[in-house]
Amino acid sequence: MAHAIAAPANAARPAKRASRRVLPGFGLTLGYTLFYLSVIVLIPLSALVFSTFSLTWEQFWSAVASPRVLASYRLTFGASFLAALVNLFFGLLIAWVLVRYRFPGKRIVDALVDLPFALPTAVAGIALTSLLAGNGWVGSLLEPLGIQLAFKPAGIVVALIFISLPFVVRTVQPVLEDTERELEEAATSLGATRWQVFTKVLLPAITPALLTGFAMAFARAVGEYGSVIFIAGNMPMVSEITPLIIIGKLEQYDTAGATAVAVVMLVISFVLLLLINALQTWQRRRAGASS
């Protein structure tokens, strides 16, 4: 009888051991997470905000709202939004080709998508400038038609498209790989056209990934500096981006003014990313409710 009673207790020990996890408990891992994020993200950003407290409101407003700075805001955020929008379409197209088709050199094309990740941004800027300038391969063909890309805002958009393309492709590609072909076949067998299959079956499934890729591409483009300064021309009120304004203020030892402009960029970027994430969450809930 004693053996019969002891047997369940002994049998429960392996189950208890099996319930142990590789990582420690929730409280400890959460503490490490918050500590790491505080050291890497929150403390530097807090120092950035606190450094602007040395300015009066008039000085702060004068630093962040001058006509030259406002023009740089419009160019930086407008060009970043346009570049992310272009990559939203072409990034989806490239991801679709890489997932759905087999062709010679596919692995080479797949590797080329990651080239902007590995290539130094200054090298990218020099390469694009030499290509799009009036004496470059592409610029020499476009300028006789009245199209000038280098040293213009259009050149900034081209540079931002180049450096932010991988974010959309690499975000959408795994989602396309995981989509069930059976759903497409079922929709086709019910008489749906290719466009209906794409808009009704595929697009709702990949829209959260598209929005994530768009947000990452936009955020990357907003903070870009190295590849833009070579192709922009850096003309005040025309082709001068906000990061260049910040660098210029730092070179003039106007640290408080530089941090003030940086804080404005930080707030605008955070609000835009928050709106995009809210839209992404709403779309996921809508897709889950409809399914």
N, C-alpha and C positions, 0 to 999 in steps of 0.2 A: 504493500500500500504506500510505503514511503517512497519507493522507486517510482510509483505511478504519479505521485504528487510532484516529485522533483523533476520529472521528465519535462513537463511544460515550461518550468522555470529555466531549465537548461536550454530548451529549444528557443526561448525568447531572447537569449543572449546574442546569438548570431544576428538576429533581426535588429537588435539594438545597435550592434556594431555596424551593420550594413546601412543604418540610417545616418551615419556620420558623413559629413560633406568634406570635400577637399578644401574649400575655403572656410574661414571661421564664420561665426554667427552673424546675423544681420546687424546687430548693434556695432560690432567691431568693424565690419566692412564699411558700414555707413560712416563711421567716424573717420576711417582712412580716406574715404571718398571726399567727404567734406573738407578734411584737412588739406588734401592734395589740390582740390579745386580752389581753396582759399589761397594757398601759396602761389599757385600758378596763374590763376585768373582774377580772383576777387581782390586780393591785396594790391596788385599792380594797377587795376582799374580804379580802385579806391584812391590810391595815391595820385592817379591822374586827375580825378575829380577834386580832391582836396587841394591840389596845387593851384587850382583856379580861384580859391578863396582869398588869395592875396590881392585879387583885382576887385575894384569897386564895380557896381552894376554898369556905370557908364563906360568904364574901361573894358569890361567884358563885352558889352554890346558893340562897342567900337571895333573890337578885335574880330568878332564873329559875324558882323553884319555890314562890313564895308562893301561897296560895289564889287571890288575885285574878288573878295572872298565869296560873295553870293554867286558871282559868275562861275567860280570854281565848283561850288556846290552843284549848280545846275549841270555843269559839264560832267562832273564825276558820277553823280547818281543817274543822270540821264543816259550817259554812255554805258554805265554798268548795267542798267535795266535793259537797254537795247541789246547789248551783247548777250545777256542771259536769255533774253527772249529769242534771239536768233539761235542760240545753242539749244534752247528748248525744242525747237523743230528739228534742226540738223543732228543734234545729239540723239534724239529718238530715232531718226532715220539710220544713223550709223549703228546704233545698238540693234535695231531691227535686222539690218543686213548681217551683222556679226553673229546674231543668234539664229536666224531663220535660213541662212543660205550657206552653202559650201562652195568655195571657189579657190583657185590657185593663189597662194600668197595671203591667205586669210590670217595666218598667225603674224605675218609681218604687219598687216594693217592693224591687227589687234594691238601689237606692240607700239605702233606709231601713235595710237591714241594716248598712251601714257607719256609720250615724249615731252609735252609741256610740264609734266611733273618733275622730270629729271633735268631738263634744260635750265640753266641759270637764266633768270628773267632778263638780265642785261644782254646776254647773248641773243635771246629772242628779239629784243628791241633793236639791236644792231642789224640782225638778219632781216627783219621786217622793213627797217628803214632803207637798207641797201636794195631791197626788192621793190619797194613802192615809191622810192624817190624818182625824180624826173629822169635821172640817168640809169635807173634800175630796169630789170627785165620787164616788170609789169608796169611800172610808172611811165616808162618811155612809150608804152602803147596806149595808156589811158590819158595822159596829159594832152596829146593832140586832139582828143575828143572832149576836152574841157573838164576832165575828171581828175582831181588832185587829191590823193589820199595822204601822202606823207606831209607832216607838219600842219595838219588840219585836224579838226575833231573827228572826221571820218577815220583817220589813221588810228586814233585812240580806240575807236570802236573795234577796228580790226585787231589791234593788239589784245584787247580784252577778250574778244572772241577766241583768240588763239590760246590764251592762258587758262580760260575757264571751261573750255570744251570737255575735258576729261571728267569733270564733276557730274555732268548730266549723263554721259555715256556710261560711266561706271556705276551710277546709281540705278539707272533703268535696266541695264543689261542683265543683272541677276534676277530681277523681277520677271523679265520676259522669258528667261530660261525656266522659271518655276511655274509659269502659267500652263494650265492644263489644255492640251490640244483637243481633248475630248469635248470641251465646251464649244470650241470653234466648229468642230465637226458636227456636233449636235445642232448648232445654230444654222449651219449650212444645209444640213439635211432637212431642216424645217422651212427652207426656202429663203433664208436671209442672204442678202447680197454681201460682197466683200466689205463694202463700206459700213453696212449695218453690223456685221460681225466685229469690225474694228471699233465702232462707236458705242455699241451696246454691250459687248463682251470684254474686249481687250482694254479699251480706254479707261473704264471705271477701275479695272484692276491695277493699272500702272499709273494712274493719276497721282496717288500719294508719292510714288517714287519720282515722278516728273516734278512735282512741287518741291520735293526735297532737293533734287538736282538743281532746279532753278534757284532756290534759296542759297545753296552752296556756291553756285557759279556767281550769283550776284554779290555775295559777301566777299568772295575772292577778288572780284573785279573792283569793288569799292576800295579795297586796301592795296591795290597794285601800284607799284611805283617804278620798278626797275625797267620793265619793258616799255613803259609809256613815255618816259622822259626823252628817249631817243627819237621817237617818232612823232611826238606831239608838237614840237616847235616851241612850246612853253611861252607862248605870247600871252601876256596878261589880258584878261577879258575875252580871249578867243580860244586858246588851247592850253590853258593852265589848269592842272588838276589840283584838288585840295591837298593831297599828300605833298606836292611840291610847295604849296603855301606854307605848310607846317615846317618843312625842311628849311625854307627861306627864313622863317621867323627864328628858328633855332640857330641858324648861322649868324643872325643879327643879335643873338643873345637875348631874344625876347621869349624866354621860356614860358612865362605865364600866358602870353598871347598864343603861342603854339599849342599849349595844353588846352586853352579855351576852344580853339578851332577843333582840336582832336575830340574834346568832350561833345561838341555839337555833332560831329560825325558819328561818334559812338552812340549817342541817343537816337539819331535818325536811323542808323543801321539796326539798332536793337528793336525799334518800333516796327520797322519794315519786316524784319525777320519774325517778330512776334505775330504780325498780321498774316504772314505766309504760313506760319505753323498753325495758327488758328484756322485758316482756310483748309489746310491739310487735315486737321482733326475733324472739321465739319464734313469734309468730303468722305473720310473714312466712315464716320457714323452714318452718313447718308447711304454709302455703298452697303454697309452692314445691314441697315434697315430695309433696303430694297431687296437684298438677297434673302 
